[in-house]
Amino acid sequence: MMTPLSPDEEAVVRALNRVIYVLPRAIDADMVREQGMPISEYLCLMHLSEAPDRQLRMSELAAACEMSLSGVSRIVHKLERAGFVRRVQYEQDGRWWHAVLTDAGLARLEEAWPSNLGAVRRHFLDHLAGIDLKTLAAALQRVAT
């Protein structure tokens, strides 16, 4: 027989469901209002900036952004038109395309970073005062894997 959730467990599960829905939308709204950049574009630029040679295979970028390949392709196409990213064919195998962060893209990421940081703090981290963040991060990582 399954043990019912305790009131505290129920509260955590319900709050988590709400956070999963509300948090990305709140951060995205701030980013669009302050930077004219959705969080999905910011995340693509961020992951590219952290990659070796500032480039990732399109499928790797999609996985890093937790998006579909077609979704990330649309974003990269938009970022490419803006001059922030360029797509190059992988030299060793012409079947693969890489997204490469340009200098303009890195500059745009650095410009948008304070807005992202502010939104993340305002909508999330500021609400976790007094909580052991190392333990919380480890627990969330276990859940995610």
C-alpha positions in Angstrom: 0.0 0.0 0.0 1.3 3.5 -0.9 1.8 5.9 2.0 -0.1 9.2 1.4 1.8 12.4 1.3 2.2 14.2 4.6 1.0 17.8 4.6 4.6 19.1 4.3 5.3 16.7 1.4 2.1 17.8 -0.3 3.0 21.4 0.1 6.4 20.9 -1.4 5.0 19.0 -4.4 2.4 21.7 -5.1 4.9 24.5 -4.7 7.3 22.8 -7.0 4.6 22.4 -9.7 3.9 26.1 -9.4 7.6 27.1 -9.5 8.2 25.0 -12.6 5.4 26.9 -14.3 5.9 30.5 -12.9 9.7 30.9 -12.6 10.8 30.6 -16.2 7.9 32.9 -17.3 8.8 35.5 -14.8 12.5 35.5 -15.7 11.5 35.5 -19.4 9.2 38.5 -18.9 11.9 40.5 -17.2 14.4 39.7 -19.9 12.1 40.6 -22.7 11.1 43.9 -21.0 14.6 44.9 -20.0 16.7 43.5 -22.9 14.3 42.6 -25.7 15.7 39.1 -25.4 13.8 36.0 -24.4 15.4 33.7 -21.9 15.7 31.0 -24.6 18.0 33.3 -26.6 20.0 34.2 -23.5 20.5 30.6 -22.6 21.8 29.7 -26.1 24.3 32.5 -25.9 25.3 31.6 -22.4 25.9 27.9 -23.2 27.9 28.8 -26.3 30.0 31.2 -24.3 30.9 28.4 -21.9 31.8 25.9 -24.6 35.3 25.2 -26.0 36.0 27.6 -28.8 32.6 29.1 -28.0 30.9 26.5 -30.3 28.6 23.5 -29.9 27.1 21.0 -32.3 23.4 22.0 -32.8 22.3 18.8 -31.0 24.6 19.6 -28.1 23.2 23.1 -27.8 19.7 21.8 -27.9 20.5 19.4 -25.1 22.2 22.1 -23.0 19.2 24.4 -23.4 16.8 21.5 -22.8 15.0 22.2 -26.1 14.2 20.3 -29.2 16.6 20.5 -32.1 14.0 22.3 -34.2 13.4 24.8 -31.4 17.0 25.6 -30.9 17.5 25.8 -34.7 14.8 28.5 -34.9 16.6 30.5 -32.1 20.0 30.1 -33.7 18.6 31.2 -37.0 17.3 34.4 -35.3 20.6 34.9 -33.5 22.5 34.4 -36.7 20.5 37.1 -38.5 21.4 39.4 -35.6 25.1 38.6 -36.0 25.4 37.0 -32.6 25.9 33.4 -33.8 27.1 31.8 -37.0 26.5 28.3 -38.1 29.4 26.4 -39.6 29.5 22.9 -41.0 31.7 20.5 -39.0 34.9 20.0 -40.9 35.4 16.3 -40.2 31.8 15.4 -41.1 29.6 17.6 -43.3 26.4 16.2 -41.7 26.9 18.2 -38.5 26.4 21.9 -38.0 27.9 23.9 -35.2 26.6 27.1 -33.7 29.5 29.5 -33.0 29.2 32.5 -30.7 30.5 35.7 -32.4 32.3 38.5 -30.6 29.0 40.5 -31.1 27.1 37.7 -29.5 29.5 37.6 -26.5 29.1 41.4 -26.1 25.3 41.0 -26.3 25.4 38.3 -23.6 27.5 40.5 -21.4 25.1 43.3 -21.9 22.1 41.1 -21.0 23.8 39.3 -18.0 22.9 41.9 -15.3 19.2 41.7 -16.3 19.3 37.9 -16.1 21.1 38.0 -12.8 18.6 40.5 -11.3 15.7 38.4 -12.5 17.1 35.2 -11.1 17.8 36.8 -7.7 14.5 38.6 -7.6 12.3 35.7 -8.6 14.2 32.8 -7.0 17.3 33.2 -5.0 16.1 36.0 -2.7 13.3 33.7 -1.6 15.8 31.0 -0.4 17.4 33.1 2.3 18.5 30.9 5.2 18.2 27.7 3.3 21.3 25.5 2.8 21.8 26.1 -0.9 24.5 23.4 -1.3 22.2 20.7 0.1 19.3 22.1 -2.0 21.4 22.1 -5.2 22.5 18.5 -4.6 18.9 17.4 -3.9 17.6 19.1 -7.1 20.4 17.6 -9.1 19.5 14.1 -7.8 15.9 14.7 -8.8 16.9 15.9 -12.3 19.0 12.8 -12.9 
